[in-house]
Amino acid sequence: MKVYNPHRTLPRALSILCLIFISALSGAAQTVATSHGFSLWGDLKYPADFQHLEYVNPNAPKGGSIKLLGFGTFDSLNPYTLKGTSPFNTPGFYLYGINELNETLLTGSGERSPSGDEIETAYGLIAESVSYPEDLSWAVFALRPEAQFHDKHPIEASDVVFSYNTLLAKGHPRFKQLLEGIESVEALESKKVKVRFKRPNSRKDLLRFGEMPILPEHYWKTKDFERTTLEPPLLSGPYKIASVEPGQNIVYQRVNDYWGKDLPINQGRYNFDKVTVEFYRDQTVAFEAFKAGNLDIFLEYSSKNWATGYDFPAVDEGKVVKVEIPHKIPAGVQGLFFNTRRPPLDNVDFRHALAVLFDFQWANKNLFYDAYTRTESYFPNSDYQARGVPDGKELKLLEPFRKILPPELFSLNPPTFDTDGSGNIRPQLKQAFQLFKQAGFELKNGRMVDTSSSQPVELEIIYIQKGLERVFLPYVQNLKKAGLEVSIRLLDSAQFKTRLDTYDFDITTFVLPQSFVPAQELKEYFHSSSAGMAGGRNYAGISHPAIDSLVEKAIQAGSQNELTVTLRALDRVLLWQHYIVPNWHLGSFRAAYWKPLQKPGNQPNYTLGFENWWLEK
């Protein structure tokens, strides 16, 4: 790891000596390193004196106004609490890189501004350096003297302490999980803050703390942090909120005297003067607005529209650029989630039967223009996918739970759901009926009923994106062939969020984002501690001893190999429990945009990087 040099006028060798010191800790002397950034597994790509990121145009012109698409609606400008929905928390908004979030100590490893060419690596933003001992039992962040909020109030160590305490006590429940490895946070000086970790070698916890948004204490101490608000909050980043029409649009204005504009990490980025996000509840209506020139870029999620919808004159004339941008981002887990808190979805055989009846091959051929790959893992498009029969280290992790895991897990490949794509699902129906029988259900007078109570099965699928109706209807027809009464209900974004937050659903569709090095998010998605957490993302209500153990081992993994083996074991257990109907994934961004929008020639592998685009003058 490169050593950070705060004394830029000193010779390099002397400055390095100044940054290494000896500290007595637990009776043993430890070397303390100080650096301009931090990487989970290896060295930093960029040295302390780097000038800009490789995937930006450092000479990109500043200026101009653009309009972007927001999907759904919003009713709050506080993105950090359970109540309400802020713009950043609407579907796909994070891809723009321009939002209402406060700056963080480090940047690159979090969702606010992910690195485009490194995995789980972050560089100093508010913090100019981070110091830590060999055993990583603590870290000290030194704040930049120039770092300030938009009202010119300096960002102090006390703001960091306030942010930690506030987010832990009053923020969205997921902050408790993300920061659960933190023992204490204290201000050493006005510009130095020390964080102690509950466990040694807490490399992941250091990054998670570095990703924490730093809130202005002087602004929030007189306000109710937990309530929804449409008052533009005090921010600290490259953009401020200029105006808001509740639920309809939000306007971000570039801050000309932004304190971080000259930092190497920000060169060539945040180039638009004004960014207006218009919110639409229907993708079809939004696409028509794009075609009319009322939106500058359209990120396409419909394979049908991508194949058939771009024959309008502006494309033919070269005024609109249509491009697929490949990436190496692990695909999110998209699927139909079964709420196991409710019978009969608490029965694994019943869930398995429902999964068998989803005919992806037919849908891909007839609805998706063969655009997608079937998802067969909770970690698609990554090395963490379970394959074959467990052996070696993976088998060793699974052995303690043999009695509570299905025997097939140890002797067969992970389950798949292939059909011939013809629409004939008789083999799948035969398998499903056998599984329903094992679960205690039978077909009687054309209806699937509980054999103990004779009550017919009635289920509901809730969703938010109207375009998914054409996918769900054929699936519902297949379920009806098995005697199941299943309805589908399209909700608005507020209703959908409320029902997800309270787990008031039978089946829903969602995408769980996956990172390159899954850690704390695993706890929120799959651990029993999150099964009852309001506003959490353990939508299936997973509560299983083997899964708990593997999640905890994955979070504490000390090497890439250990993490890979553990996640393959976790993936295998999740798949055999049939918590979801796996859907599909794509290894590229599909984008259409109006000229004069321009993007850098060197496209990053791990992010869209839209905040690096500019308007050609």
HUMOFEN-V77188 format. One record per residue. N is the residue number from 1. PSI is psi in radians with two decimals (none if undefined). Layout:
N,PSI + N,PSI
This chain:
1,2.34 + 2,2.53 + 3,2.28 + 4,2.49 + 5,1.75 + 6,-0.34 + 7,1.34 + 8,-0.34 + 9,-0.16 + 10,2.65 + 11,2.57 + 12,-0.78 + 13,-0.73 + 14,-0.70 + 15,-0.66 + 16,-0.72 + 17,-0.62 + 18,-0.42 + 19,-0.02 + 20,2.16 + 21,2.91 + 22,2.34 + 23,2.38 + 24,2.13 + 25,2.16 + 26,0.62 + 27,0.03 + 28,2.50 + 29,2.35 + 30,2.47 + 31,2.36 + 32,2.15 + 33,2.59 + 34,2.28 + 35,2.82 + 36,-0.02 + 37,-3.03 + 38,2.38 + 39,2.46 + 40,-0.81 + 41,-0.61 + 42,-2.75 + 43,2.78 + 44,2.49 + 45,-0.70 + 46,2.27 + 47,3.04 + 48,-0.49 + 49,0.40 + 50,2.68 + 51,-0.59 + 52,2.86 + 53,2.62 + 54,-0.39 + 55,0.32 + 56,2.87 + 57,1.79 + 58,-0.29 + 59,0.28 + 60,2.31 + 61,2.54 + 62,2.57 + 63,3.01 + 64,2.92 + 65,2.47 + 66,2.77 + 67,2.32 + 68,2.82 + 69,2.23 + 70,2.43 + 71,2.32 + 72,-2.26 + 73,3.06 + 74,2.68 + 75,0.27 + 76,2.72 + 77,0.25 + 78,1.82 + 79,0.06 + 80,0.04 + 81,2.92 + 82,-0.61 + 83,2.40 + 84,3.02 + 85,2.12 + 86,2.86 + 87,-0.78 + 88,-0.49 + 89,0.23 + 90,2.74 + 91,2.24 + 92,-0.08 + 93,-0.60 + 94,-0.40 + 95,-0.38 + 96,-0.45 + 97,0.13 + 98,2.11 + 99,-3.04 + 100,0.49 + 101,2.61 + 102,2.75 + 103,2.82 + 104,2.93 + 105,-0.79 + 106,2.77 + 107,2.45 + 108,-0.51 + 109,-0.15 + 110,-3.12 + 111,-0.29 + 112,-0.80 + 113,1.31 + 114,2.57 + 115,2.49 + 116,-0.28 + 117,0.24 + 118,2.68 + 119,2.26 + 120,0.92 + 121,2.42 + 122,2.61 + 123,2.78 + 124,2.34 + 125,-1.53 + 126,-0.67 + 127,2.26 + 128,-0.34 + 129,2.80 + 130,2.33 + 131,2.51 + 132,2.61 + 133,3.04 + 134,-0.68 + 135,0.02 + 136,0.76 + 137,-0.24 + 138,2.97 + 139,2.59 + 140,2.18 + 141,2.18 + 142,2.10 + 143,2.57 + 144,2.35 + 145,-0.45 + 146,-0.17 + 147,2.26 + 148,2.79 + 149,3.03 + 150,-0.28 + 151,0.22 + 152,0.02 + 153,2.20 + 154,2.57 + 155,2.06 + 156,2.92 + 157,-0.57 + 158,-0.54 + 159,-0.63 + 160,-0.79 + 161,-0.77 + 162,-0.75 + 163,-0.80 + 164,-0.87 + 165,-0.71 + 166,-0.82 + 167,-0.59 + 168,-0.71 + 169,-0.61 + 170,-0.15 + 171,-3.13 + 172,2.47 + 173,-0.43 + 174,-0.39 + 175,-0.56 + 176,-0.60 + 177,-0.73 + 178,-0.58 + 179,0.29 + 180,-0.33 + 181,0.05 + 182,2.25 + 183,-0.83 + 184,2.76 + 185,2.25 + 186,2.56 + 187,2.10 + 188,-0.76 + 189,-3.11 + 190,-0.44 + 191,0.33 + 192,2.31 + 193,2.42 + 194,2.32 + 195,2.32 + 196,2.46 + 197,2.63 + 198,-0.49 + 199,2.58 + 200,2.90 + 201,0.75 + 202,1.10 + 203,-0.74 + 204,-0.68 + 205,-0.57 + 206,-0.79 + 207,-0.72 + 208,-0.68 + 209,-0.67 + 210,-0.42 + 211,-0.15 + 212,2.25 + 213,2.43 + 214,2.00 + 215,2.62 + 216,1.94 + 217,-0.73 + 218,-0.39 + 219,-0.80 + 220,-0.31 + 221,-0.33 + 222,0.15 + 223,2.79 + 224,1.81 + 225,-0.49 + 226,-0.22 + 227,2.76 + 228,2.63 + 229,2.52 + 230,0.23 + 231,2.13 + 232,2.13 + 233,2.88 + 234,2.12 + 235,-3.08 + 236,0.09 + 237,-2.90 + 238,-0.24 + 239,2.61 + 240,2.81 + 241,2.07 + 242,-0.67 + 243,2.80 + 244,2.32 + 245,1.85 + 246,2.19 + 247,-0.15 + 248,-0.90 + 249,2.82 + 250,2.44 + 251,2.18 + 252,2.35 + 253,2.26 + 254,2.37 + 255,1.90 + 256,-0.60 + 257,0.53 + 258,2.25 + 259,-0.45 + 260,0.21 + 261,-0.42 + 262,0.00 + 263,2.47 + 264,-0.63 + 265,-0.34 + 266,0.02 + 267,2.35 + 268,0.19 + 269,2.87 + 270,1.11 + 271,-0.32 + 272,2.38 + 273,-0.69 + 274,2.28 + 275,2.01 + 276,2.22 + 277,2.01 + 278,2.29 + 279,2.29 + 280,2.53 + 281,-0.13 + 282,2.17 + 283,-0.57 + 284,-0.77 + 285,-0.72 + 286,-0.69 + 287,-0.67 + 288,-0.65 + 289,-0.69 + 290,-0.81 + 291,-0.56 + 292,-0.04 + 293,0.22 + 294,-0.10 + 295,2.50 + 296,-0.40 + 297,2.54 + 298,2.02 + 299,2.02 + 300,2.23 + 301,-0.06 + 302,2.06 + 303,-0.62 + 304,-0.83 + 305,-0.63 + 306,-0.62 + 307,-0.54 + 308,-0.20 + 309,-0.01 + 310,0.78 + 311,0.44 + 312,2.80 + 313,-0.65 + 314,-0.54 + 315,-0.82 + 316,-0.59 + 317,-0.04 + 318,0.16 + 319,-0.46 + 320,2.26 + 321,2.22 + 322,2.14 + 323,2.50 + 324,2.21 + 325,1.79 + 326,2.65 + 327,3.01 + 328,0.65 + 329,2.27 + 330,2.31 + 331,2.53 + 332,2.78 + 333,1.71 + 334,2.31 + 335,3.07 + 336,2.02 + 337,2.25 + 338,2.27 + 339,1.69 + 340,-0.02 + 341,-0.26 + 342,2.38 + 343,2.64 + 344,0.16 + 345,-0.08 + 346,-0.01 + 347,2.14 + 348,-0.63 + 349,-0.65 + 350,-0.78 + 351,-0.71 + 352,-0.74 + 353,-0.74 + 354,-0.69 + 355,-0.64 + 356,-0.53 + 357,0.02 + 358,2.04 + 359,1.49 + 360,-0.74 + 361,-0.69 + 362,-0.78 + 363,-0.73 + 364,-0.68 + 365,-0.76 + 366,-0.39 + 367,-0.54 + 368,0.07 + 369,0.62 + 370,0.61 + 371,-0.36 + 372,2.85 + 373,2.37 + 374,2.34 + 375,2.19 + 376,0.48 + 377,2.77 + 378,-0.06 + 379,1.03 + 380,2.66 + 381,0.59 + 382,2.98 + 383,-0.03 + 384,-0.01 + 385,2.31 + 386,2.37 + 387,2.60 + 388,-2.72 + 389,2.43 + 390,2.43 + 391,3.09 + 392,-2.32 + 393,-0.59 + 394,-0.78 + 395,-0.65 + 396,-0.64 + 397,-0.55 + 398,-0.45 + 399,-0.76 + 400,-0.29 + 401,0.29 + 402,-0.69 + 403,-0.41 + 404,0.15 + 405,2.66 + 406,2.43 + 407,-0.56 + 408,-0.49 + 409,-0.59 + 410,-0.24 + 411,-0.21 + 412,2.83 + 413,2.79 + 414,2.60 + 415,2.47 + 416,2.97 + 417,0.84 + 418,2.50 + 419,3.09 + 420,-0.02 + 421,0.05 + 422,-0.31 + 423,-0.17 + 424,1.94 + 425,0.46 + 426,-0.73 + 427,-0.64 + 428,-0.65 + 429,-0.71 + 430,-0.77 + 431,-0.71 + 432,-0.75 + 433,-0.66 + 434,-0.71 + 435,-0.71 + 436,-0.71 + 437,-0.78 + 438,-0.54 + 439,-0.13 + 440,0.51 + 441,2.66 + 442,2.78 + 443,2.15 + 444,2.08 + 445,0.68 + 446,0.04 + 447,2.48 + 448,2.11 + 449,2.72 + 450,2.13 + 451,-0.43 + 452,-0.49 + 453,-0.19 + 454,0.24 + 455,2.26 + 456,2.67 + 457,2.22 + 458,2.20 + 459,2.77 + 460,2.38 + 461,2.18 + 462,2.55 + 463,2.96 + 464,-0.38 + 465,1.98 + 466,-0.59 + 467,-0.30 + 468,-0.19 + 469,-0.69 + 470,-0.34 + 471,-0.70 + 472,-0.62 + 473,-0.80 + 474,-0.60 + 475,-0.75 + 476,-0.65 + 477,-0.70 + 478,-0.70 + 479,-0.62 + 480,-0.56 + 481,-0.41 + 482,0.15 + 483,0.28 + 484,2.34 + 485,1.90 + 486,2.16 + 487,2.75 + 488,2.47 + 489,2.11 + 490,2.18 + 491,2.73 + 492,2.95 + 493,-0.63 + 494,-0.78 + 495,-0.76 + 496,-0.81 + 497,-0.76 + 498,-0.76 + 499,-0.59 + 500,-0.74 + 501,-0.55 + 502,0.08 + 503,0.70 + 504,1.26 + 505,2.84 + 506,-0.99 + 507,2.42 + 508,2.89 + 509,2.43 + 510,2.90 + 511,2.13 + 512,1.95 + 513,2.50 + 514,2.45 + 515,3.02 + 516,-0.52 + 517,1.40 + 518,2.36 + 519,-1.87 + 520,-0.50 + 521,-0.45 + 522,-0.63 + 523,-0.68 + 524,-0.58 + 525,-0.70 + 526,-0.18 + 527,2.58 + 528,-0.48 + 529,-0.34 + 530,-0.05 + 531,-0.53 + 532,0.19 + 533,2.02 + 534,2.32 + 535,0.12 + 536,-3.09 + 537,0.37 + 538,1.20 + 539,-0.58 + 540,-0.20 + 541,0.64 + 542,2.26 + 543,1.64 + 544,2.22 + 545,-0.72 + 546,-0.71 + 547,-0.74 + 548,-0.83 + 549,-0.79 + 550,-0.65 + 551,-0.81 + 552,-0.66 + 553,-0.66 + 554,-0.73 + 555,-0.61 + 556,0.09 + 557,2.36 + 558,-0.05 + 559,2.85 + 560,-0.69 + 561,-0.76 + 562,-0.71 + 563,-0.76 + 564,-0.83 + 565,-0.75 + 566,-0.73 + 567,-0.56 + 568,-0.68 + 569,-0.75 + 570,-0.79 + 571,-0.74 + 572,-0.77 + 573,-0.78 + 574,-0.76 + 575,-0.71 + 576,-0.21 + 577,-0.18 + 578,0.93 + 579,-0.33 + 580,2.84 + 581,1.87 + 582,2.45 + 583,-1.96 + 584,2.92 + 585,2.93 + 586,2.49 + 587,0.52 + 588,2.79 + 589,2.39 + 590,2.02 + 591,2.50 + 592,2.38 + 593,2.63 + 594,2.40 + 595,2.52 + 596,0.41 + 597,2.38 + 598,2.63 + 599,2.70 + 600,2.65 + 601,-0.47 + 602,1.59 + 603,2.23 + 604,2.64 + 605,-0.49 + 606,0.22 + 607,2.73 + 608,-0.67 + 609,0.63 + 610,-0.47 + 611,-0.12 + 612,-0.06 + 613,2.97 + 614,2.98 + 615,2.18 + 616,2.29 + 617,none
